[in-house]
Amino acid sequence: MIEQERVFISYSRRDGVFARRLYDQLTAEGFTSWADWEGLSYSVKWWGEIQRAIERCENFLCILSPVYFASRVCNEELAYA
């Protein structure tokens, strides 16, 4: 059986410091979370891995910022979720 994480964290790389702090705080509070530094292998199939991670999570959390909205990948994650 595939383990289900509670929270998928979608963020722009430029907001990475905040994303890591949020991830750490969620972990400290007992939430299992997925962020691309945690579960994404270096492969040509990275988009499929992101899609599967989104599907496995109960919640999709976006760290909204101007750079998030300017990011093609962030917008694709948001549209897929």
Summary of the structure (lengths in Angstrom):
residues: 81
radius of gyration: 12.1
end to end distance: 21.8
largest distance: 38.0
contacts: 206
relative contact order: 0.26
helix: 56%
strand: 12%
